[in-house]
Amino acid sequence: MRPDQSGSLTRAGAFSASERDAVYRAIETRRDVRSQFLPDPVPDDVIGRLLAAAHHAPSVGFMQPWNFIVVRDQAVRSTVWEAFAKANAEAADMFSGEQQKAYRALKLEGIRTAPVGICVTCDPDRCGDVVLGRTHNKRMDSYSTVCAVQNLWLAARAEGVGVGWVSIFHEADLKRALGVPERIEIVAWLCVGYVDRLYEEPELAVKGWRQRLPLEDLVFADRWGGGA
């Protein structure tokens, strides 16, 4: 540990207080955007920075299993929306009563309104059959790709760019729309664009679908169920 300019002790590599606050602000104010997209184009250099942030995510065995399909073509996005609409109708039928009514009232995607879509995929074969760290958990490559999604999302928050993760698809339909090989896993379709506003709280909480759970109810000490 060493003293910082104020004389307080800091750990090697620690951010300054203002830098640290900015990181936590990005985390705490990140939102899943669905209905607030503006038609303004997102410049190529901004998209480049978001993809670079994603590419700096941690990955099992440093395999970097991700690919990114950047989709601006309106016809392609319309085909992707059709795949969503099919699955979303099926999803609505899985709920009943007031919950189904609430589900149907939610805006769950911005595929056609966001100016950019980014499909994030995972290539399980990038480093062969045996991958350091994946030897006993074959899903670690997918988990690594999710880290890339989170990196992109937080970078977008810092850039003032909204992101919405659409997960309501049959993967086969999305693969057909984008020409993704069968062996490749689709992890996320991200709607990306500038927004007119961000909710102060997650949209599903604001609209009464579900509230954030208390952290203290989710933390155990030493073993499952142990008091923290």
C-alpha positions in Angstrom: 0.0 0.0 0.0 1.1 3.5 -0.7 -0.2 7.0 0.2 -2.2 8.9 -2.4 -2.1 12.7 -2.8 -4.4 13.2 0.2 -2.1 11.1 2.4 -4.6 8.2 2.6 -3.3 4.7 1.9 -4.3 3.1 -1.4 -3.7 -0.4 -2.8 -1.6 -0.8 -6.0 -3.7 -0.5 -9.1 -6.7 1.1 -7.2 -8.6 3.8 -9.0 -8.9 7.3 -7.7 -12.1 8.1 -5.7 -13.7 9.8 -8.7 -12.7 7.0 -11.1 -14.1 4.5 -8.7 -17.4 6.4 -8.3 -17.7 6.5 -12.1 -17.4 2.7 -12.3 -20.0 2.1 -9.7 -22.3 4.7 -11.3 -22.1 2.9 -14.6 -23.0 -0.4 -12.8 -25.9 1.0 -10.8 -27.5 3.1 -13.5 -27.2 0.5 -16.3 -30.6 -0.2 -17.7 -32.1 -2.7 -20.1 -33.6 -0.4 -22.7 -36.7 -1.4 -24.7 -38.8 1.6 -25.8 -36.7 4.7 -25.5 -34.5 4.5 -28.6 -33.9 7.4 -30.8 -33.4 7.0 -34.6 -30.0 8.9 -34.4 -27.2 6.7 -35.9 -24.5 5.5 -33.6 -21.1 6.5 -35.0 -18.7 3.7 -36.1 -16.0 4.8 -33.6 -18.5 4.5 -30.7 -19.5 1.0 -31.9 -15.8 0.2 -32.2 -15.1 1.3 -28.6 -18.1 -0.9 -27.3 -16.8 -3.9 -29.2 -13.2 -3.3 -27.9 -14.6 -3.2 -24.3 -16.4 -6.5 -25.0 -13.3 -8.0 -26.4 -11.4 -7.2 -23.2 -13.7 -9.4 -21.1 -12.2 -12.3 -19.2 -12.5 -15.7 -20.9 -11.8 -19.2 -19.8 -8.4 -20.4 -20.9 -8.1 -17.0 -22.7 -10.1 -18.6 -25.5 -12.0 -15.4 -26.4 -14.9 -17.4 -27.8 -17.0 -14.5 -29.0 -18.0 -13.1 -32.3 -20.0 -10.0 -33.0 -22.5 -9.5 -35.9 -23.2 -5.8 -36.2 -26.6 -5.4 -37.9 -27.8 -2.1 -39.3 -29.8 -3.4 -42.3 -33.5 -2.7 -41.7 -34.6 -5.8 -43.6 -32.4 -8.1 -41.5 -33.7 -6.5 -38.3 -37.2 -7.0 -39.5 -36.6 -10.7 -40.0 -35.1 -10.8 -36.5 -38.2 -9.1 -35.1 -40.4 -11.6 -36.8 -38.5 -14.4 -35.0 -39.0 -12.5 -31.7 -42.7 -11.9 -32.3 -43.3 -15.6 -32.9 -41.5 -16.6 -29.6 -43.1 -13.7 -27.7 -46.6 -14.9 -28.6 -45.7 -18.3 -27.3 -44.2 -16.8 -24.1 -47.3 -14.8 -23.4 -49.4 -18.0 -23.4 -47.1 -19.4 -20.7 -48.6 -16.9 -18.2 -52.2 -16.7 -17.1 -54.6 -14.2 -15.6 -53.4 -10.8 -14.5 -49.8 -11.8 -15.1 -50.5 -12.6 -18.7 -52.2 -9.2 -19.1 -49.2 -7.5 -17.5 -46.8 -9.4 -19.8 -48.7 -8.4 -22.9 -48.5 -4.8 -21.8 -44.7 -4.8 -21.5 -42.5 -3.5 -24.3 -39.9 -6.2 -24.4 -37.6 -5.2 -27.3 -36.5 -2.4 -29.6 -35.3 -4.5 -32.5 -36.8 -2.3 -35.2 -36.5 1.0 -33.5 -32.8 0.8 -32.3 -30.5 1.8 -35.2 -28.1 -1.1 -34.5 -28.4 -4.7 -33.5 -25.4 -6.7 -32.2 -25.6 -10.4 -32.1 -23.1 -11.9 -29.7 -22.1 -15.5 -30.3 -19.9 -18.2 -28.7 -17.7 -20.5 -30.6 -17.1 -23.6 -28.5 -14.4 -25.0 -30.8 -12.1 -22.0 -30.9 -9.4 -23.7 -28.8 -10.2 -27.3 -29.6 -11.7 -29.9 -27.3 -9.6 -29.4 -24.2 -9.5 -25.9 -22.9 -7.8 -24.8 -19.7 -10.5 -24.1 -17.1 -13.2 -25.7 -19.2 -12.2 -29.3 -18.5 -14.9 -29.9 -16.0 -17.5 -27.3 -16.8 -18.3 -27.1 -20.5 -20.4 -24.0 -20.1 -17.5 -21.8 -19.2 -17.1 -20.5 -22.7 -20.7 -19.3 -22.7 -20.2 -17.7 -19.3 -17.1 -15.9 -20.7 -19.2 -14.6 -23.6 -21.8 -13.2 -21.1 -18.9 -11.3 -19.5 -18.2 -9.7 -22.9 -21.9 -8.7 -23.1 -21.6 -7.1 -19.6 -18.5 -5.2 -20.6 -20.2 -3.8 -23.7 -23.2 -2.8 -21.7 -21.2 -0.9 -19.1 -19.1 0.8 -21.8 -22.3 1.8 -23.5 -23.7 3.3 -20.3 -20.5 5.4 -20.0 -21.0 6.5 -23.7 -24.6 7.5 -23.1 -25.8 4.7 -25.4 -28.7 2.5 -24.5 -28.6 -1.3 -24.8 -31.5 -3.8 -24.6 -30.8 -7.6 -24.4 -33.5 -9.6 -26.3 -33.6 -13.2 -25.2 -37.1 -14.3 -26.5 -36.2 -16.3 -29.6 -35.9 -19.8 -30.9 -32.2 -19.9 -31.5 -32.7 -21.8 -34.8 -34.8 -18.9 -36.1 -32.2 -16.4 -35.3 -29.5 -18.5 -36.8 -31.4 -18.7 -40.1 -31.9 -15.0 -40.1 -28.2 -14.3 -39.6 -26.6 -17.2 -41.3 -25.0 -18.4 -38.1 -23.5 -22.0 -38.3 -25.2 -24.7 -36.3 -22.2 -25.3 -34.1 -22.1 -21.7 -32.9 -24.2 -20.7 -29.9 -26.1 -17.4 -29.9 -25.7 -15.8 -26.5 -27.4 -12.4 -27.0 -29.2 -10.1 -29.4 -28.5 -6.5 -28.2 -30.5 -3.5 -29.4 -28.1 -0.5 -29.4 -28.8 3.2 -29.8 -29.1 6.6 -28.2 -32.2 7.1 -26.0 -34.4 9.9 -25.0 -34.3 8.9 -21.3 -33.3 6.2 -18.9 -35.4 4.9 -16.1 -34.1 5.8 -12.6 -34.9 2.2 -11.6 -35.1 -1.0 -13.8 -38.1 -0.8 -16.1 -39.6 -4.0 -14.8 -39.4 -2.7 -11.3 -41.0 0.6 -12.3 -43.8 -1.2 -14.1 -44.5 -3.5 -11.1 -43.3 -6.8 -12.6 -40.7 -7.5 -9.9 -38.6 -5.6 -7.4 -35.0 -5.9 -6.5 -34.3 -8.4 -3.8 -32.5 -7.3 -0.6 -28.8 -8.1 -0.9 -28.7 -9.3 2.7 -31.1 -12.1 1.8 -28.8 -13.4 -0.8 -25.5 -13.6 1.0 -24.4 -16.6 3.0 -21.3 -17.2 5.1 -19.0 -20.2 4.6 -21.8 -22.6 3.4 -25.3 -22.5 2.0 -27.7 -20.9 4.4 -25.0 -19.7 6.8 -25.7 -16.4 8.4 -23.6 -13.6 6.8 
